[in-house]
Amino acid sequence: MLFDTHAHLNDQQYDEDLKDVISRALDGGVSTMVVVGFDRPTIKRAMELTDRYDFIYACVGWHPVDAIDMTEEDLIWIEKLASHPKVVALGEMGLDYYWDKSPKEIQKEVFRKQIRLAKKVKLPIVIHNRDATADVVEILKEEGAKEVGGVMHCFSGSPEIAKECINMNFYISLGGPVTFKNAKRPKEVAEEIPLEKLLIETDCPYLAPHPYRGKRNEPSYVKLVAEQIAEIKGISVEKVAETTTNNAKRLFGIMS
C-alpha cells in the first residue's frame, strides 16, 4: 500500500505507454496517486485521468515558472475545478528562482493569489520551491497558509527548515533524491523528521531514484523511496508505506 503523492502522468512522456506504467505501479503496490496539473494543458489532462481511474486524484494550480502566463480567467477556472470531488489540493505553486521565464514579483503575486484561493475553497496546497526558500517561507507565513496546510513537494532543504514548515501545518515530501548517494540533506531530513510528518513521491517523469537516476521516472519507483527511508530510520518498509499513505489520505481528505 504505497501512495505516490506527486506524479505527472499527464506528461507527454507517457503518451505511448501510460497503461503499462499504471499497471506496473499497481503491481508494485501503489494504491493511490495524485497527478499534478500546473498549466492549462496539464490541468485538463490531470482531470481526464481522474475520470478514467478510480485511484488517481488531481492537484491543480499554476507553476511559478509559468506564472507570467496565468490570467484571472485561469484562476477562476481553478476555483471551479476545486469543487470537483477528486481535486484534493491546489498546486503546484510557489517560487522558482532557477529559471527566469517569470519575474520574481509576478511569481510572488501568483503564489499569493493561489494561497488565498486555497483558503477560500478550503484545500491544502502543494509547494514548489527552487532556490527561493526564504521567500517561500515568508509568503506562507504572511498569507496564513497554516490555515490549510499542505505539502513541501520534493523537499531539498535542511531539517531546520523542514521543522519550520511542519510548524506551519505542512508535511515534508521526499522523492528520488533521498536515494542518491551524495544527497546529504534529504537523508538528514529522512532521519530527523518524524515519519508521521513525511510523505513520499516520485515527481515522475523527473528525478528517478537510484538505480534509475537519469532515466524516466514512474510511480512504481516510489517503493525505492520508501525503502531508503526505512533503511535510514531502521524500520520496516511496510511501516513507512502504511504511515505515509495514512498521512497522505488524511491531508488530502481521501477516505477510501
C-alpha positions as CSV (number, residue, x, y, z in Angstrom):
1,M,0.0,0.0,0.0
2,L,2.0,2.9,-1.3
3,F,0.8,6.5,-2.1
4,D,2.6,8.5,-4.8
5,T,1.7,12.0,-3.7
6,H,3.1,13.8,-6.7
7,A,3.2,12.4,-10.2
8,H,3.0,13.9,-13.7
9,L,1.4,11.1,-15.6
10,N,-0.2,13.8,-17.7
11,D,3.2,14.5,-19.2
12,Q,3.7,13.7,-22.9
13,Q,6.5,11.2,-22.0
14,Y,3.7,8.7,-21.1
15,D,1.7,9.1,-24.3
16,E,2.8,5.8,-25.7
17,D,2.7,3.5,-22.7
18,L,0.6,5.1,-20.0
19,K,-1.4,1.9,-19.4
20,D,1.7,-0.1,-18.9
21,V,3.1,2.5,-16.5
22,I,0.0,2.4,-14.4
23,S,-0.1,-1.4,-14.5
24,R,3.5,-1.6,-13.1
25,A,2.5,0.8,-10.4
26,L,-0.5,-1.3,-9.3
27,D,1.6,-4.5,-9.5
28,G,4.2,-2.8,-7.3
29,G,1.8,-2.0,-4.6
30,V,1.0,1.7,-5.4
31,S,-2.7,2.0,-4.5
32,T,-3.2,5.8,-4.9
33,M,-1.6,8.6,-6.9
34,V,-2.1,12.4,-7.1
35,V,-1.5,13.7,-10.6
36,V,-0.4,17.4,-10.7
37,G,-1.6,19.8,-13.3
38,F,0.3,23.1,-13.4
39,D,-0.9,24.9,-16.6
40,R,-3.8,24.7,-18.9
41,P,-2.9,21.5,-20.9
42,T,-1.6,19.6,-17.9
43,I,-4.6,20.5,-15.7
44,K,-7.0,19.3,-18.4
45,R,-5.1,16.0,-18.8
46,A,-5.0,15.5,-15.0
47,M,-8.8,15.9,-14.8
48,E,-9.2,13.4,-17.6
49,L,-7.1,10.8,-15.7
50,T,-9.1,11.2,-12.5
51,D,-12.2,10.4,-14.6
52,R,-10.6,7.3,-16.1
53,Y,-9.0,5.8,-13.0
54,D,-10.6,5.5,-9.5
55,F,-7.3,5.6,-7.7
56,I,-6.0,8.7,-9.4
57,Y,-6.7,12.1,-7.8
58,A,-5.8,15.6,-9.0
59,C,-3.9,18.6,-7.7
60,V,-4.5,21.7,-9.9
61,G,-2.7,25.1,-9.8
62,W,-0.1,27.2,-11.6
63,H,3.6,26.6,-11.7
64,P,5.8,29.5,-10.7
65,V,7.9,29.2,-13.9
66,D,4.8,29.9,-15.9
67,A,3.3,32.5,-13.6
68,I,3.6,35.2,-16.3
69,D,1.1,33.2,-18.4
70,M,-1.6,32.9,-15.8
71,T,-4.7,35.1,-16.3
72,E,-7.6,35.9,-14.0
73,E,-9.7,33.5,-16.1
74,D,-7.3,30.7,-15.2
75,L,-7.7,31.5,-11.5
76,I,-11.5,31.4,-11.9
77,W,-11.2,28.1,-13.7
78,I,-9.0,26.6,-11.0
79,E,-11.6,27.7,-8.4
80,K,-14.3,25.9,-10.3
81,L,-12.3,22.8,-10.5
82,A,-11.6,22.9,-6.8
83,S,-15.2,21.7,-6.2
84,H,-14.6,18.5,-8.1
85,P,-14.7,15.6,-5.7
86,K,-11.4,14.2,-6.9
87,V,-9.4,17.5,-6.7
88,V,-7.7,17.1,-3.4
89,A,-5.2,20.1,-3.4
90,L,-4.2,23.2,-5.2
91,G,-0.7,23.5,-6.8
92,E,1.9,23.0,-7.5
93,M,2.5,26.6,-6.6
94,G,5.4,28.5,-5.2
95,L,8.6,30.2,-6.4
96,D,11.3,29.1,-8.8
97,Y,14.4,31.4,-9.0
98,Y,16.4,28.9,-11.0
99,W,14.5,29.5,-14.3
100,D,14.0,33.1,-15.3
101,K,10.9,32.9,-17.5
102,S,8.6,34.7,-15.0
103,P,9.9,37.7,-13.0
104,K,10.1,37.2,-9.3
105,E,7.4,39.8,-8.4
106,I,4.9,38.1,-10.8
107,Q,5.7,34.7,-9.2
108,K,5.1,36.1,-5.8
109,E,1.8,37.7,-6.8
110,V,0.5,34.5,-8.4
111,F,1.7,32.5,-5.4
112,R,-0.2,34.7,-3.0
113,K,-3.4,34.6,-5.1
114,Q,-3.3,30.8,-5.1
115,I,-2.8,30.6,-1.3
116,R,-5.8,33.0,-0.9
117,L,-7.9,30.8,-3.2
118,A,-6.9,27.7,-1.3
119,K,-8.1,29.3,1.9
120,K,-11.4,30.2,0.2
121,V,-12.0,26.7,-1.2
122,K,-10.5,25.0,1.9
123,L,-8.0,22.8,0.2
124,P,-4.3,22.1,1.1
125,I,-1.6,23.4,-1.1
126,V,1.4,21.8,-2.8
127,I,4.6,23.9,-2.8
128,H,7.3,24.1,-5.4
129,N,10.4,25.7,-4.2
130,R,13.6,26.1,-6.1
131,D,16.4,28.4,-4.9
132,A,13.8,30.5,-3.1
133,T,13.4,29.1,0.4
134,A,13.4,32.3,2.4
135,D,10.8,34.0,0.2
136,V,8.6,30.9,0.1
137,V,8.6,30.6,3.9
138,E,8.0,34.3,4.3
139,I,5.0,34.3,2.0
140,L,3.5,31.2,3.6
141,K,3.6,32.9,6.9
142,E,2.3,36.3,5.6
143,E,-0.6,34.7,3.8
144,G,-1.6,32.5,6.7
145,A,-1.1,29.3,4.8
146,K,-1.1,27.3,8.1
147,E,-4.9,27.5,7.9
148,V,-5.0,25.0,5.0
149,G,-1.5,23.4,5.3
150,G,-0.2,21.2,2.6
151,V,3.0,19.6,1.2
152,M,6.5,20.8,0.7
153,H,6.9,18.9,-2.5
154,C,10.3,17.2,-3.3
155,F,11.8,18.9,-0.2
156,S,15.5,19.6,-0.6
157,G,16.1,22.0,2.4
158,S,17.6,21.5,5.8
159,P,16.0,19.6,8.7
160,E,15.6,23.0,10.4
161,I,13.6,24.5,7.5
162,A,11.6,21.3,7.4
163,K,10.6,21.7,11.1
164,E,9.7,25.3,10.4
165,C,7.4,24.2,7.7
166,I,5.9,21.4,9.9
167,N,5.0,24.1,12.4
168,M,3.0,25.8,9.6
169,N,0.9,22.7,9.1
170,F,2.9,21.2,6.2
171,Y,4.1,17.7,5.5
172,I,7.6,17.1,4.1
173,S,7.6,15.0,0.9
174,L,10.7,13.1,-0.2
175,G,11.3,11.7,-3.6
176,G,14.1,10.1,-5.7
177,P,16.9,12.4,-4.4
178,V,16.8,10.7,-1.0
179,T,18.2,7.6,-2.7
180,F,21.1,9.5,-4.3
181,K,24.5,8.7,-2.7
182,N,25.5,12.3,-2.5
183,A,22.2,13.6,-1.2
184,K,23.1,14.6,2.3
185,R,20.2,16.9,3.1
186,P,17.3,14.7,2.1
187,K,18.9,11.8,4.1
188,E,19.2,14.1,7.1
189,V,15.6,15.1,6.8
190,A,14.5,11.5,6.5
191,E,16.4,10.7,9.7
192,E,15.3,13.7,11.8
193,I,11.7,14.3,10.7
194,P,9.1,12.1,12.4
195,L,7.5,9.5,10.0
196,E,4.1,11.0,10.9
197,K,5.1,14.2,9.1
198,L,6.6,12.6,5.9
199,L,5.1,11.8,2.5
200,I,6.7,10.1,-0.4
201,E,6.5,10.9,-4.1
202,T,8.2,10.3,-7.5
203,D,7.7,13.6,-9.3
204,C,7.7,11.4,-12.3
205,P,8.8,11.6,-15.1
206,Y,11.6,13.6,-13.3
207,L,14.1,12.7,-10.6
208,A,14.1,9.0,-10.9
209,P,15.6,7.2,-7.8
210,H,18.7,5.1,-7.8
211,P,19.4,2.9,-9.8
212,Y,17.3,4.6,-12.4
213,R,18.7,8.0,-12.0
214,G,18.8,9.9,-15.3
215,K,16.1,7.8,-16.8
216,R,12.3,8.4,-17.0
217,N,10.7,8.1,-13.6
218,E,7.4,6.4,-12.9
219,P,5.1,5.7,-9.9
220,S,6.2,2.1,-9.3
221,Y,9.6,3.5,-8.3
222,V,8.1,5.2,-5.2
223,K,8.8,1.9,-3.4
224,L,12.5,2.7,-3.7
225,V,11.9,6.0,-1.9
226,A,10.1,4.1,0.9
227,E,12.9,1.5,1.1
228,Q,15.5,4.2,1.5
229,I,13.6,6.0,4.3
230,A,13.0,2.6,6.0
231,E,16.7,1.9,5.9
232,I,17.7,5.4,7.2
233,K,15.1,5.1,10.1
234,G,15.8,1.5,10.8
235,I,12.2,0.4,10.4
236,S,10.3,-1.8,8.0
237,V,9.3,-0.7,4.5
238,E,5.7,-1.8,5.4
239,K,5.7,0.7,8.3
240,V,6.9,3.5,6.0
241,A,4.3,2.6,3.4
242,E,1.4,2.4,5.8
243,T,2.2,5.6,7.7
244,T,3.0,7.8,4.7
245,T,-0.2,6.5,3.0
246,N,-2.3,7.3,6.0
247,N,-0.6,10.7,6.2
248,A,-1.5,11.5,2.6
249,K,-5.1,10.3,2.9
250,R,-5.5,12.5,6.0
251,L,-4.1,15.5,4.3
252,F,-6.0,15.1,1.1
253,G,-9.3,14.0,2.7
254,I,-9.3,10.7,0.9
255,M,-11.5,8.3,3.0
256,S,-11.2,5.1,1.0
